[in-house]
Amino acid sequence: QVHLAESGGGLVQPGGSLSLSCTASGSLLRIFSMGWYRQAPGKQRELVGSVTEGGITKYGDFATGRFTIARDNAKNTVYLQMNTLKPEDTAVYYCNIFMGISSYWGQGTQVTVSS
């Protein structure tokens, strides 16, 4: 069994910053990729950013230049630093890990950008 513990969501004003973290535990195999996705009401889930065990990153177009993803392989933890947040960034953010055979999701953490 795999467990993903997410933290760091909340309410922030436009232009502000938030940091998310997600730690994987349990029956872990090699974690090829760790990442964050988000889903706003009425919209499909979309990639925010992902990082491979070798440090190669990939971002959604909206995230480039504002969000930074990082990973600590020793701690099985992925971090997402979000800067210059906009109201349209409001969504539930989900942690995801891919272990080659299986993919696992966290329960999600709400990020709300509002004045």
C-alpha positions as CSV (number, residue, x, y, z in Angstrom):
1,Q,0.0,0.0,0.0
2,V,1.2,3.5,-0.9
3,H,0.3,6.6,1.0
4,L,0.8,10.2,-0.3
5,A,0.7,12.9,2.4
6,E,0.1,16.3,1.0
7,S,0.4,19.6,2.8
8,G,0.6,23.3,2.2
9,G,-2.7,24.4,0.5
10,G,-4.8,27.3,1.6
11,L,-6.0,30.8,0.8
12,V,-3.7,33.4,-0.7
13,Q,-4.2,36.8,-2.2
14,P,-3.4,37.4,-5.9
15,G,0.3,37.9,-6.4
16,G,1.1,35.8,-3.4
17,S,3.0,32.6,-3.0
18,L,2.3,29.1,-1.6
19,S,4.4,26.0,-1.2
20,L,3.1,22.5,-1.4
21,S,4.8,19.3,-0.4
22,C,4.0,15.6,-0.8
23,T,5.7,12.7,0.9
24,A,5.3,9.2,-0.3
25,S,5.4,6.2,2.1
26,G,4.5,2.5,2.2
27,S,5.3,-0.1,-0.3
28,L,7.5,2.0,-2.6
29,L,9.4,0.7,-5.5
30,R,11.5,2.9,-7.7
31,I,9.7,6.2,-8.2
32,F,10.3,7.3,-11.7
33,S,8.3,10.5,-11.5
34,M,6.7,12.7,-8.9
35,G,4.4,15.6,-9.8
36,W,1.5,17.8,-9.1
37,Y,-1.7,18.1,-11.1
38,R,-4.7,20.3,-10.5
39,Q,-8.4,20.3,-11.2
40,A,-10.6,23.3,-11.1
41,P,-14.4,23.0,-10.9
42,G,-15.8,22.0,-14.3
43,K,-12.4,21.5,-15.8
44,Q,-10.2,18.5,-16.6
45,R,-7.3,17.6,-14.4
46,E,-4.1,19.1,-15.8
47,L,-0.4,18.8,-15.2
48,V,1.2,21.5,-13.1
49,G,4.7,20.1,-13.0
50,S,6.6,16.8,-12.7
51,V,10.1,15.8,-11.9
52,T,11.9,12.6,-12.7
53,E,14.3,10.8,-10.3
54,G,17.1,12.3,-12.3
55,G,15.8,15.8,-11.9
56,I,14.3,16.4,-15.3
57,T,11.3,18.7,-14.9
58,K,8.2,19.3,-17.0
59,Y,5.6,22.1,-16.5
60,G,2.2,23.0,-17.7
61,D,2.3,26.2,-19.9
62,F,0.6,28.2,-17.2
63,A,3.2,27.2,-14.6
64,T,6.4,28.1,-16.6
65,G,8.2,31.0,-14.9
66,R,5.9,31.1,-11.9
67,F,6.0,27.6,-10.4
68,T,9.1,25.5,-9.4
69,I,9.0,21.8,-8.7
70,A,11.7,20.0,-6.8
71,R,12.3,16.6,-5.4
72,D,14.2,15.0,-2.5
73,N,14.7,11.4,-3.5
74,A,16.0,10.4,-0.1
75,K,12.8,11.6,1.6
76,N,10.5,10.5,-1.3
77,T,9.2,14.1,-1.2
78,V,8.2,16.5,-4.0
79,Y,7.8,20.2,-3.5
80,L,5.9,22.8,-5.5
81,Q,6.7,26.5,-5.0
82,M,4.0,28.7,-6.5
83,N,4.7,32.4,-7.0
84,T,2.7,35.2,-8.5
85,L,-0.5,33.3,-8.0
86,K,-3.6,34.3,-9.9
87,P,-7.3,33.7,-9.3
88,E,-7.3,31.2,-12.1
89,D,-4.8,29.1,-10.2
90,T,-7.6,28.2,-7.8
91,A,-8.1,24.5,-7.9
92,V,-7.6,21.3,-6.0
93,Y,-3.9,20.2,-6.3
94,Y,-3.1,16.5,-6.4
95,C,0.2,14.8,-5.9
96,N,1.1,12.0,-8.2
97,I,3.8,9.4,-8.3
98,F,4.6,7.0,-11.1
99,M,6.5,3.8,-10.3
100,G,6.6,2.3,-13.7
101,I,3.8,-0.2,-13.2
102,S,1.4,1.9,-11.1
103,S,0.5,5.5,-10.6
104,Y,-0.8,6.8,-7.3
105,W,-2.7,9.9,-6.3
106,G,-3.0,11.9,-3.2
107,Q,-6.3,13.1,-1.8
108,G,-5.7,16.6,-3.0
109,T,-5.2,20.0,-1.3
110,Q,-7.3,23.1,-2.0
111,V,-5.5,26.2,-3.2
112,T,-7.7,29.3,-3.4
113,V,-6.4,32.6,-4.8
114,S,-8.7,35.4,-3.9
115,S,-8.7,38.9,-2.4
